[in-house]
Amino acid sequence: MDPIREAHLSEPGLLVIDVAGFDDATVLAFQAAIARIWGTSSVERTTRDAGQPGVRLRMYTDLRQVLEEASSPVPAPSAT
């Protein structure tokens, strides 16, 4: 993977996440789960390192962009 550059982390709340997994479906499912919570860059492809098992992807995440869907994944219990 390419080196992380200072511009990728120029402000608080920005993350660079490198993910390694068994196959494309696994790492893309992880990326989709993160994308439901925070703003992320779209990932169109994974990479393979020659001679190494599995696949990798890099995603850029902005923790300042909390999405509405993630604000309350479980309904609050009702008072009885």
PDB file of N, CA, C and O in Angstrom:
ATOM      1  N   MET A   1       0.829  -1.168   0.000  1.00  0.00           N
ATOM      2  CA  MET A   1       0.000   0.000   0.000  1.00  0.00           C
ATOM      3  C   MET A   1       0.881   1.240   0.000  1.00  0.00           C
ATOM      4  O   MET A   1       2.022   1.221   0.462  1.00  0.00           O
ATOM      5  N   ASP A   2       0.319   2.313  -0.530  1.00  0.00           N
ATOM      6  CA  ASP A   2       1.032   3.578  -0.547  1.00  0.00           C
ATOM      7  C   ASP A   2       1.171   4.125   0.867  1.00  0.00           C
ATOM      8  O   ASP A   2       0.358   3.807   1.735  1.00  0.00           O
ATOM      9  N   PRO A   3       2.183   4.939   1.106  1.00  0.00           N
ATOM     10  CA  PRO A   3       2.330   5.530   2.440  1.00  0.00           C
ATOM     11  C   PRO A   3       1.185   6.498   2.738  1.00  0.00           C
ATOM     12  O   PRO A   3       0.605   7.094   1.830  1.00  0.00           O
ATOM     13  N   ILE A   4       0.875   6.640   4.017  1.00  0.00           N
ATOM     14  CA  ILE A   4      -0.125   7.619   4.443  1.00  0.00           C
ATOM     15  C   ILE A   4       0.544   8.986   4.416  1.00  0.00           C
ATOM     16  O   ILE A   4       1.648   9.157   4.931  1.00  0.00           O
ATOM     17  N   ARG A   5      -0.124   9.946   3.819  1.00  0.00           N
ATOM     18  CA  ARG A   5       0.438  11.286   3.703  1.00  0.00           C
ATOM     19  C   ARG A   5      -0.211  12.226   4.719  1.00  0.00           C
ATOM     20  O   ARG A   5      -1.339  12.003   5.158  1.00  0.00           O
ATOM     21  N   GLU A   6       0.509  13.260   5.078  1.00  0.00           N
ATOM     22  CA  GLU A   6       0.015  14.222   6.069  1.00  0.00           C
ATOM     23  C   GLU A   6      -1.334  14.810   5.674  1.00  0.00           C
ATOM     24  O   GLU A   6      -2.161  15.082   6.544  1.00  0.00           O
ATOM     25  N   ALA A   7      -1.570  15.009   4.393  1.00  0.00           N
ATOM     26  CA  ALA A   7      -2.845  15.572   3.934  1.00  0.00           C
ATOM     27  C   ALA A   7      -4.027  14.673   4.282  1.00  0.00           C
ATOM     28  O   ALA A   7      -5.140  15.166   4.465  1.00  0.00           O
ATOM     29  N   HIS A   8      -3.804  13.363   4.378  1.00  0.00           N
ATOM     30  CA  HIS A   8      -4.884  12.438   4.718  1.00  0.00           C
ATOM     31  C   HIS A   8      -5.376  12.662   6.136  1.00  0.00           C
ATOM     32  O   HIS A   8      -6.523  12.341   6.448  1.00  0.00           O
ATOM     33  N   LEU A   9      -4.528  13.208   7.000  1.00  0.00           N
ATOM     34  CA  LEU A   9      -4.860  13.393   8.412  1.00  0.00           C
ATOM     35  C   LEU A   9      -4.678  14.857   8.814  1.00  0.00           C
ATOM     36  O   LEU A   9      -4.173  15.148   9.899  1.00  0.00           O
ATOM     37  N   SER A  10      -5.086  15.765   7.949  1.00  0.00           N
ATOM     38  CA  SER A  10      -4.817  17.181   8.152  1.00  0.00           C
ATOM     39  C   SER A  10      -5.661  17.823   9.248  1.00  0.00           C
ATOM     40  O   SER A  10      -5.345  18.927   9.692  1.00  0.00           O
ATOM     41  N   GLU A  11      -6.726  17.160   9.693  1.00  0.00           N
ATOM     42  CA  GLU A  11      -7.603  17.728  10.720  1.00  0.00           C
ATOM     43  C   GLU A  11      -7.995  16.639  11.718  1.00  0.00           C
ATOM     44  O   GLU A  11      -8.007  15.458  11.371  1.00  0.00           O
ATOM     45  N   PRO A  12      -8.316  17.030  12.965  1.00  0.00           N
ATOM     46  CA  PRO A  12      -8.801  16.039  13.931  1.00  0.00           C
ATOM     47  C   PRO A  12     -10.081  15.372  13.425  1.00  0.00           C
ATOM     48  O   PRO A  12     -10.927  16.026  12.816  1.00  0.00           O
ATOM     49  N   GLY A  13     -10.217  14.079  13.678  1.00  0.00           N
ATOM     50  CA  GLY A  13     -11.405  13.344  13.266  1.00  0.00           C
ATOM     51  C   GLY A  13     -11.249  12.594  11.960  1.00  0.00           C
ATOM     52  O   GLY A  13     -12.147  11.843  11.577  1.00  0.00           O
ATOM     53  N   LEU A  14     -10.130  12.774  11.263  1.00  0.00           N
ATOM     54  CA  LEU A  14      -9.899  12.064  10.009  1.00  0.00           C
ATOM     55  C   LEU A  14      -9.057  10.819  10.291  1.00  0.00           C
ATOM     56  O   LEU A  14      -8.066  10.879  11.020  1.00  0.00           O
ATOM     57  N   LEU A  15      -9.465   9.691   9.701  1.00  0.00           N
ATOM     58  CA  LEU A  15      -8.749   8.431   9.887  1.00  0.00           C
ATOM     59  C   LEU A  15      -8.385   7.826   8.546  1.00  0.00           C
ATOM     60  O   LEU A  15      -9.105   7.995   7.562  1.00  0.00           O
ATOM     61  N   VAL A  16      -7.274   7.126   8.510  1.00  0.00           N
ATOM     62  CA  VAL A  16      -6.926   6.245   7.399  1.00  0.00           C
ATOM     63  C   VAL A  16      -6.956   4.843   7.983  1.00  0.00           C
ATOM     64  O   VAL A  16      -6.241   4.552   8.942  1.00  0.00           O
ATOM     65  N   ILE A  17      -7.783   3.967   7.408  1.00  0.00           N
ATOM     66  CA  ILE A  17      -7.921   2.609   7.915  1.00  0.00           C
ATOM     67  C   ILE A  17      -7.455   1.637   6.833  1.00  0.00           C
ATOM     68  O   ILE A  17      -8.011   1.606   5.735  1.00  0.00           O
ATOM     69  N   ASP A  18      -6.438   0.851   7.149  1.00  0.00           N
ATOM     70  CA  ASP A  18      -5.988  -0.217   6.262  1.00  0.00           C
ATOM     71  C   ASP A  18      -6.611  -1.508   6.770  1.00  0.00           C
ATOM     72  O   ASP A  18      -6.470  -1.856   7.942  1.00  0.00           O
ATOM     73  N   VAL A  19      -7.300  -2.213   5.884  1.00  0.00           N
ATOM     74  CA  VAL A  19      -8.022  -3.431   6.253  1.00  0.00           C
ATOM     75  C   VAL A  19      -7.423  -4.606   5.487  1.00  0.00           C
ATOM     76  O   VAL A  19      -7.163  -4.508   4.288  1.00  0.00           O
ATOM     77  N   ALA A  20      -7.208  -5.707   6.182  1.00  0.00           N
ATOM     78  CA  ALA A  20      -6.752  -6.941   5.544  1.00  0.00           C
ATOM     79  C   ALA A  20      -7.755  -8.026   5.885  1.00  0.00           C
ATOM     80  O   ALA A  20      -8.224  -8.111   7.020  1.00  0.00           O
ATOM     81  N   GLY A  21      -8.085  -8.854   4.910  1.00  0.00           N
ATOM     82  CA  GLY A  21      -9.033  -9.927   5.152  1.00  0.00           C
ATOM     83  C   GLY A  21      -8.815 -11.086   4.200  1.00  0.00           C
ATOM     84  O   GLY A  21      -7.952 -11.047   3.323  1.00  0.00           O
ATOM     85  N   PHE A  22      -9.619 -12.118   4.395  1.00  0.00           N
ATOM     86  CA  PHE A  22      -9.489 -13.336   3.605  1.00  0.00           C
ATOM     87  C   PHE A  22      -9.841 -13.126   2.137  1.00  0.00           C
ATOM     88  O   PHE A  22      -9.158 -13.632   1.247  1.00  0.00           O
ATOM     89  N   ASP A  23     -10.933 -12.360   1.889  1.00  0.00           N
ATOM     90  CA  ASP A  23     -11.387 -12.187   0.509  1.00  0.00           C
ATOM     91  C   ASP A  23     -12.062 -10.828   0.338  1.00  0.00           C
ATOM     92  O   ASP A  23     -12.259 -10.088   1.302  1.00  0.00           O
ATOM     93  N   ASP A  24     -12.415 -10.516  -0.922  1.00  0.00           N
ATOM     94  CA  ASP A  24     -13.056  -9.234  -1.227  1.00  0.00           C
ATOM     95  C   ASP A  24     -14.342  -9.047  -0.430  1.00  0.00           C
ATOM     96  O   ASP A  24     -14.574  -7.968   0.115  1.00  0.00           O
ATOM     97  N   ALA A  25     -15.172 -10.066  -0.354  1.00  0.00           N
ATOM     98  CA  ALA A  25     -16.463  -9.944   0.332  1.00  0.00           C
ATOM     99  C   ALA A  25     -16.270  -9.548   1.792  1.00  0.00           C
ATOM    100  O   ALA A  25     -17.043  -8.749   2.321  1.00  0.00           O
ATOM    101  N   THR A  26     -15.266 -10.088   2.439  1.00  0.00           N
ATOM    102  CA  THR A  26     -15.026  -9.797   3.854  1.00  0.00           C
ATOM    103  C   THR A  26     -14.620  -8.345   4.070  1.00  0.00           C
ATOM    104  O   THR A  26     -15.212  -7.657   4.902  1.00  0.00           O
ATOM    105  N   VAL A  27     -13.627  -7.874   3.338  1.00  0.00           N
ATOM    106  CA  VAL A  27     -13.158  -6.505   3.558  1.00  0.00           C
ATOM    107  C   VAL A  27     -14.176  -5.481   3.068  1.00  0.00           C
ATOM    108  O   VAL A  27     -14.288  -4.405   3.655  1.00  0.00           O
ATOM    109  N   LEU A  28     -14.918  -5.786   2.008  1.00  0.00           N
ATOM    110  CA  LEU A  28     -15.938  -4.854   1.536  1.00  0.00           C
ATOM    111  C   LEU A  28     -17.132  -4.806   2.493  1.00  0.00           C
ATOM    112  O   LEU A  28     -17.776  -3.764   2.618  1.00  0.00           O
ATOM    113  N   ALA A  29     -17.435  -5.911   3.166  1.00  0.00           N
ATOM    114  CA  ALA A  29     -18.490  -5.905   4.188  1.00  0.00           C
ATOM    115  C   ALA A  29     -18.062  -5.039   5.369  1.00  0.00           C
ATOM    116  O   ALA A  29     -18.884  -4.314   5.929  1.00  0.00           O
ATOM    117  N   PHE A  30     -16.793  -5.104   5.753  1.00  0.00           N
ATOM    118  CA  PHE A  30     -16.290  -4.245   6.820  1.00  0.00           C
ATOM    119  C   PHE A  30     -16.406  -2.784   6.407  1.00  0.00           C
ATOM    120  O   PHE A  30     -16.859  -1.951   7.192  1.00  0.00           O
ATOM    121  N   GLN A  31     -16.002  -2.471   5.189  1.00  0.00           N
ATOM    122  CA  GLN A  31     -16.082  -1.095   4.706  1.00  0.00           C
ATOM    123  C   GLN A  31     -17.529  -0.611   4.707  1.00  0.00           C
ATOM    124  O   GLN A  31     -17.790   0.532   5.082  1.00  0.00           O
ATOM    125  N   ALA A  32     -18.468  -1.449   4.299  1.00  0.00           N
ATOM    126  CA  ALA A  32     -19.885  -1.066   4.281  1.00  0.00           C
ATOM    127  C   ALA A  32     -20.397  -0.809   5.694  1.00  0.00           C
ATOM    128  O   ALA A  32     -21.196   0.103   5.905  1.00  0.00           O
ATOM    129  N   ALA A  33     -19.946  -1.600   6.659  1.00  0.00           N
ATOM    130  CA  ALA A  33     -20.371  -1.400   8.051  1.00  0.00           C
ATOM    131  C   ALA A  33     -19.867  -0.061   8.579  1.00  0.00           C
ATOM    132  O   ALA A  33     -20.614   0.650   9.251  1.00  0.00           O
ATOM    133  N   ILE A  34     -18.637   0.293   8.297  1.00  0.00           N
ATOM    134  CA  ILE A  34     -18.093   1.580   8.718  1.00  0.00           C
ATOM    135  C   ILE A  34     -18.820   2.721   8.005  1.00  0.00           C
ATOM    136  O   ILE A  34     -19.095   3.756   8.612  1.00  0.00           O
ATOM    137  N   ALA A  35     -19.130   2.537   6.722  1.00  0.00           N
ATOM    138  CA  ALA A  35     -19.802   3.576   5.943  1.00  0.00           C
ATOM    139  C   ALA A  35     -21.214   3.857   6.450  1.00  0.00           C
ATOM    140  O   ALA A  35     -21.735   4.950   6.233  1.00  0.00           O
ATOM    141  N   ARG A  36     -21.836   2.900   7.116  1.00  0.00           N
ATOM    142  CA  ARG A  36     -23.160   3.143   7.691  1.00  0.00           C
ATOM    143  C   ARG A  36     -23.086   4.045   8.914  1.00  0.00           C
ATOM    144  O   ARG A  36     -24.088   4.654   9.289  1.00  0.00           O
ATOM    145  N   ILE A  37     -21.919   4.143   9.543  1.00  0.00           N
ATOM    146  CA  ILE A  37     -21.767   4.915  10.767  1.00  0.00           C
ATOM    147  C   ILE A  37     -21.157   6.292  10.500  1.00  0.00           C
ATOM    148  O   ILE A  37     -21.669   7.303  10.979  1.00  0.00           O
ATOM    149  N   TRP A  38     -20.066   6.329   9.736  1.00  0.00           N
ATOM    150  CA  TRP A  38     -19.340   7.566   9.479  1.00  0.00           C
ATOM    151  C   TRP A  38     -19.161   7.772   7.983  1.00  0.00           C
ATOM    152  O   TRP A  38     -19.275   6.837   7.191  1.00  0.00           O
ATOM    153  N   GLY A  39     -18.879   9.020   7.614  1.00  0.00           N
ATOM    154  CA  GLY A  39     -18.583   9.316   6.220  1.00  0.00           C
ATOM    155  C   GLY A  39     -17.278   8.648   5.818  1.00  0.00           C
ATOM    156  O   GLY A  39     -16.269   8.784   6.510  1.00  0.00           O
ATOM    157  N   THR A  40     -17.294   7.933   4.711  1.00  0.00           N
ATOM    158  CA  THR A  40     -16.078   7.268   4.231  1.00  0.00           C
ATOM    159  C   THR A  40     -15.907   7.505   2.745  1.00  0.00           C
ATOM    160  O   THR A  40     -16.858   7.835   2.036  1.00  0.00           O
ATOM    161  N   SER A  41     -14.692   7.332   2.294  1.00  0.00           N
ATOM    162  CA  SER A  41     -14.443   7.336   0.864  1.00  0.00           C
ATOM    163  C   SER A  41     -14.983   6.035   0.290  1.00  0.00           C
ATOM    164  O   SER A  41     -15.012   5.008   0.968  1.00  0.00           O
ATOM    165  N   SER A  42     -15.405   6.091  -0.957  1.00  0.00           N
ATOM    166  CA  SER A  42     -15.882   4.850  -1.570  1.00  0.00           C
ATOM    167  C   SER A  42     -14.680   4.002  -1.981  1.00  0.00           C
ATOM    168  O   SER A  42     -13.655   4.518  -2.428  1.00  0.00           O
ATOM    169  N   VAL A  43     -14.831   2.711  -1.821  1.00  0.00           N
ATOM    170  CA  VAL A  43     -13.766   1.770  -2.171  1.00  0.00           C
ATOM    171  C   VAL A  43     -14.291   0.926  -3.321  1.00  0.00           C
ATOM    172  O   VAL A  43     -15.298   0.232  -3.178  1.00  0.00           O
ATOM    173  N   GLU A  44     -13.614   0.986  -4.455  1.00  0.00           N
ATOM    174  CA  GLU A  44     -14.068   0.249  -5.622  1.00  0.00           C
ATOM    175  C   GLU A  44     -13.291  -1.029  -5.862  1.00  0.00           C
ATOM    176  O   GLU A  44     -13.730  -1.904  -6.609  1.00  0.00           O
ATOM    177  N   ARG A  45     -12.128  -1.135  -5.223  1.00  0.00           N
ATOM    178  CA  ARG A  45     -11.326  -2.330  -5.471  1.00  0.00           C
ATOM    179  C   ARG A  45     -10.450  -2.632  -4.276  1.00  0.00           C
ATOM    180  O   ARG A  45     -10.137  -1.760  -3.465  1.00  0.00           O
ATOM    181  N   THR A  46     -10.073  -3.866  -4.192  1.00  0.00           N
ATOM    182  CA  THR A  46      -9.124  -4.302  -3.174  1.00  0.00           C
ATOM    183  C   THR A  46      -7.793  -4.568  -3.867  1.00  0.00           C
ATOM    184  O   THR A  46      -7.717  -4.600  -5.095  1.00  0.00           O
ATOM    185  N   THR A  47      -6.763  -4.757  -3.081  1.00  0.00           N
ATOM    186  CA  THR A  47      -5.451  -5.078  -3.650  1.00  0.00           C
ATOM    187  C   THR A  47      -4.944  -6.382  -3.055  1.00  0.00           C
ATOM    188  O   THR A  47      -5.350  -6.787  -1.966  1.00  0.00           O
ATOM    189  N   ARG A  48      -4.064  -7.018  -3.779  1.00  0.00           N
ATOM    190  CA  ARG A  48      -3.406  -8.242  -3.319  1.00  0.00           C
ATOM    191  C   ARG A  48      -1.908  -8.006  -3.364  1.00  0.00           C
ATOM    192  O   ARG A  48      -1.381  -7.449  -4.328  1.00  0.00           O
ATOM    193  N   ASP A  49      -1.236  -8.434  -2.317  1.00  0.00           N
ATOM    194  CA  ASP A  49       0.225  -8.352  -2.289  1.00  0.00           C
ATOM    195  C   ASP A  49       0.780  -9.686  -2.768  1.00  0.00           C
ATOM    196  O   ASP A  49       0.409 -10.740  -2.252  1.00  0.00           O
ATOM    197  N   ALA A  50       1.663  -9.640  -3.749  1.00  0.00           N
ATOM    198  CA  ALA A  50       2.242 -10.863  -4.310  1.00  0.00           C
ATOM    199  C   ALA A  50       2.877 -11.707  -3.213  1.00  0.00           C
ATOM    200  O   ALA A  50       3.664 -11.210  -2.408  1.00  0.00           O
ATOM    201  N   GLY A  51       2.530 -12.971  -3.193  1.00  0.00           N
ATOM    202  CA  GLY A  51       3.093 -13.902  -2.232  1.00  0.00           C
ATOM    203  C   GLY A  51       2.441 -13.865  -0.862  1.00  0.00           C
ATOM    204  O   GLY A  51       2.825 -14.632   0.020  1.00  0.00           O
ATOM    205  N   GLN A  52       1.466 -12.995  -0.666  1.00  0.00           N
ATOM    206  CA  GLN A  52       0.780 -12.880   0.624  1.00  0.00           C
ATOM    207  C   GLN A  52      -0.663 -13.340   0.477  1.00  0.00           C
ATOM    208  O   GLN A  52      -1.283 -13.089  -0.556  1.00  0.00           O
ATOM    209  N   PRO A  53      -1.210 -14.008   1.489  1.00  0.00           N
ATOM    210  CA  PRO A  53      -2.605 -14.437   1.406  1.00  0.00           C
ATOM    211  C   PRO A  53      -3.549 -13.259   1.633  1.00  0.00           C
ATOM    212  O   PRO A  53      -3.172 -12.265   2.253  1.00  0.00           O
ATOM    213  N   GLY A  54      -4.767 -13.373   1.131  1.00  0.00           N
ATOM    214  CA  GLY A  54      -5.809 -12.393   1.413  1.00  0.00           C
ATOM    215  C   GLY A  54      -5.744 -11.144   0.560  1.00  0.00           C
ATOM    216  O   GLY A  54      -4.955 -11.040  -0.379  1.00  0.00           O
ATOM    217  N   VAL A  55      -6.605 -10.193   0.921  1.00  0.00           N
ATOM    218  CA  VAL A  55      -6.716  -8.934   0.194  1.00  0.00           C
ATOM    219  C   VAL A  55      -6.644  -7.776   1.182  1.00  0.00           C
ATOM    220  O   VAL A  55      -6.793  -7.958   2.391  1.00  0.00           O
ATOM    221  N   ARG A  56      -6.413  -6.588   0.645  1.00  0.00           N
ATOM    222  CA  ARG A  56      -6.320  -5.380   1.463  1.00  0.00           C
ATOM    223  C   ARG A  56      -7.113  -4.263   0.794  1.00  0.00           C
ATOM    224  O   ARG A  56      -7.329  -4.252  -0.418  1.00  0.00           O
ATOM    225  N   LEU A  57      -7.539  -3.319   1.641  1.00  0.00           N
ATOM    226  CA  LEU A  57      -8.091  -2.081   1.115  1.00  0.00           C
ATOM    227  C   LEU A  57      -7.764  -0.961   2.074  1.00  0.00           C
ATOM    228  O   LEU A  57      -7.526  -1.188   3.261  1.00  0.00           O
ATOM    229  N   ARG A  58      -7.754   0.232   1.556  1.00  0.00           N
ATOM    230  CA  ARG A  58      -7.535   1.427   2.370  1.00  0.00           C
ATOM    231  C   ARG A  58      -8.775   2.290   2.245  1.00  0.00           C
ATOM    232  O   ARG A  58      -9.286   2.519   1.149  1.00  0.00           O
ATOM    233  N   MET A  59      -9.251   2.768   3.394  1.00  0.00           N
ATOM    234  CA  MET A  59     -10.397   3.661   3.379  1.00  0.00           C
ATOM    235  C   MET A  59     -10.086   4.893   4.215  1.00  0.00           C
ATOM    236  O   MET A  59      -9.325   4.838   5.182  1.00  0.00           O
ATOM    237  N   TYR A  60     -10.687   5.994   3.821  1.00  0.00           N
ATOM    238  CA  TYR A  60     -10.522   7.257   4.519  1.00  0.00           C
ATOM    239  C   TYR A  60     -11.848   7.566   5.193  1.00  0.00           C
ATOM    240  O   TYR A  60     -12.890   7.598   4.540  1.00  0.00           O
ATOM    241  N   THR A  61     -11.809   7.794   6.500  1.00  0.00           N
ATOM    242  CA  THR A  61     -13.024   7.960   7.288  1.00  0.00           C
ATOM    243  C   THR A  61     -12.988   9.299   8.005  1.00  0.00           C
ATOM    244  O   THR A  61     -11.946   9.729   8.498  1.00  0.00           O
ATOM    245  N   ASP A  62     -14.147   9.953   8.055  1.00  0.00           N
ATOM    246  CA  ASP A  62     -14.298  11.228   8.741  1.00  0.00           C
ATOM    247  C   ASP A  62     -15.237  11.028   9.919  1.00  0.00           C
ATOM    248  O   ASP A  62     -16.450  10.932   9.733  1.00  0.00           O
ATOM    249  N   LEU A  63     -14.694  10.966  11.132  1.00  0.00           N
ATOM    250  CA  LEU A  63     -15.498  10.734  12.331  1.00  0.00           C
ATOM    251  C   LEU A  63     -16.404  11.914  12.654  1.00  0.00           C
ATOM    252  O   LEU A  63     -17.308  11.789  13.480  1.00  0.00           O
ATOM    253  N   ARG A  64     -16.177  13.048  12.018  1.00  0.00           N
ATOM    254  CA  ARG A  64     -17.019  14.217  12.268  1.00  0.00           C
ATOM    255  C   ARG A  64     -18.356  14.096  11.554  1.00  0.00           C
ATOM    256  O   ARG A  64     -19.298  14.812  11.890  1.00  0.00           O
ATOM    257  N   GLN A  65     -18.455  13.206  10.578  1.00  0.00           N
ATOM    258  CA  GLN A  65     -19.684  13.025   9.802  1.00  0.00           C
ATOM    259  C   GLN A  65     -20.429  11.792  10.293  1.00  0.00           C
ATOM    260  O   GLN A  65     -20.366  10.733   9.667  1.00  0.00           O
ATOM    261  N   VAL A  66     -21.128  11.926  11.400  1.00  0.00           N
ATOM    262  CA  VAL A  66     -21.931  10.824  11.917  1.00  0.00           C
ATOM    263  C   VAL A  66     -23.225  10.801  11.123  1.00  0.00           C
ATOM    264  O   VAL A  66     -23.902  11.822  11.006  1.00  0.00           O
ATOM    265  N   LEU A  67     -23.571   9.652  10.581  1.00  0.00           N
ATOM    266  CA  LEU A  67     -24.752   9.529   9.740  1.00  0.00           C
ATOM    267  C   LEU A  67     -25.992   9.293  10.588  1.00  0.00           C
ATOM    268  O   LEU A  67     -25.903   8.693  11.659  1.00  0.00           O
ATOM    269  N   GLU A  68     -27.143   9.754  10.125  1.00  0.00           N
ATOM    270  CA  GLU A  68     -28.403   9.618  10.853  1.00  0.00           C
ATOM    271  C   GLU A  68     -28.742   8.168  11.157  1.00  0.00           C
ATOM    272  O   GLU A  68     -29.202   7.857  12.256  1.00  0.00           O
ATOM    273  N   GLU A  69     -28.522   7.284  10.204  1.00  0.00           N
ATOM    274  CA  GLU A  69     -28.863   5.874  10.370  1.00  0.00           C
ATOM    275  C   GLU A  69     -28.183   5.272  11.588  1.00  0.00           C
ATOM    276  O   GLU A  69     -28.733   4.378  12.232  1.00  0.00           O
ATOM    277  N   ALA A  70     -26.991   5.757  11.904  1.00  0.00           N
ATOM    278  CA  ALA A  70     -26.213   5.186  13.001  1.00  0.00           C
ATOM    279  C   ALA A  70     -26.564   5.796  14.349  1.00  0.00           C
ATOM    280  O   ALA A  70     -26.097   5.313  15.380  1.00  0.00           O
ATOM    281  N   SER A  71     -27.378   6.848  14.364  1.00  0.00           N
ATOM    282  CA  SER A  71     -27.607   7.536  15.623  1.00  0.00           C
ATOM    283  C   SER A  71     -28.371   6.691  16.635  1.00  0.00           C
ATOM    284  O   SER A  71     -28.175   6.864  17.838  1.00  0.00           O
ATOM    285  N   SER A  72     -29.233   5.784  16.187  1.00  0.00           N
ATOM    286  CA  SER A  72     -30.001   4.958  17.125  1.00  0.00           C
ATOM    287  C   SER A  72     -30.284   3.607  16.521  1.00  0.00           C
ATOM    288  O   SER A  72     -31.402   3.373  16.062  1.00  0.00           O
ATOM    289  N   PRO A  73     -29.301   2.687  16.499  1.00  0.00           N
ATOM    290  CA  PRO A  73     -29.499   1.403  15.849  1.00  0.00           C
ATOM    291  C   PRO A  73     -30.479   0.509  16.600  1.00  0.00           C
ATOM    292  O   PRO A  73     -31.094  -0.365  15.991  1.00  0.00           O
ATOM    293  N   VAL A  74     -30.640   0.705  17.902  1.00  0.00           N
ATOM    294  CA  VAL A  74     -31.534  -0.135  18.697  1.00  0.00           C
ATOM    295  C   VAL A  74     -32.569   0.792  19.337  1.00  0.00           C
ATOM    296  O   VAL A  74     -32.202   1.786  19.964  1.00  0.00           O
ATOM    297  N   PRO A  75     -33.864   0.473  19.183  1.00  0.00           N
ATOM    298  CA  PRO A  75     -34.875   1.331  19.794  1.00  0.00           C
ATOM    299  C   PRO A  75     -34.704   1.395  21.312  1.00  0.00           C
ATOM    300  O   PRO A  75     -34.333   0.411  21.952  1.00  0.00           O
ATOM    301  N   ALA A  76     -34.981   2.572  21.870  1.00  0.00           N
ATOM    302  CA  ALA A  76     -34.883   2.727  23.324  1.00  0.00           C
ATOM    303  C   ALA A  76     -35.969   1.903  23.998  1.00  0.00           C
ATOM    304  O   ALA A  76     -37.090   1.822  23.496  1.00  0.00           O
ATOM    305  N   PRO A  77     -35.642   1.285  25.141  1.00  0.00           N
ATOM    306  CA  PRO A  77     -36.659   0.475  25.829  1.00  0.00           C
ATOM    307  C   PRO A  77     -37.778   1.375  26.348  1.00  0.00           C
ATOM    308  O   PRO A  77     -37.538   2.493  26.803  1.00  0.00           O
ATOM    309  N   SER A  78     -38.993   0.869  26.269  1.00  0.00           N
ATOM    310  CA  SER A  78     -40.133   1.654  26.735  1.00  0.00           C
ATOM    311  C   SER A  78     -40.321   1.452  28.233  1.00  0.00           C
ATOM    312  O   SER A  78     -40.061   0.375  28.769  1.00  0.00           O
ATOM    313  N   ALA A  79     -40.774   2.501  28.891  1.00  0.00           N
ATOM    314  CA  ALA A  79     -41.030   2.403  30.336  1.00  0.00           C
ATOM    315  C   ALA A  79     -42.359   1.715  30.553  1.00  0.00           C
ATOM    316  O   ALA A  79     -43.345   2.069  29.907  1.00  0.00           O
ATOM    317  N   THR A  80     -42.414   0.744  31.442  1.00  0.00           N
ATOM    318  CA  THR A  80     -43.665   0.038  31.712  1.00  0.00           C
ATOM    319  C   THR A  80     -44.094   0.201  33.133  1.00  0.00           C
ATOM    320  O   THR A  80     -45.130  -0.331  33.529  1.00  0.00           O
TER     321      THR A  80
END
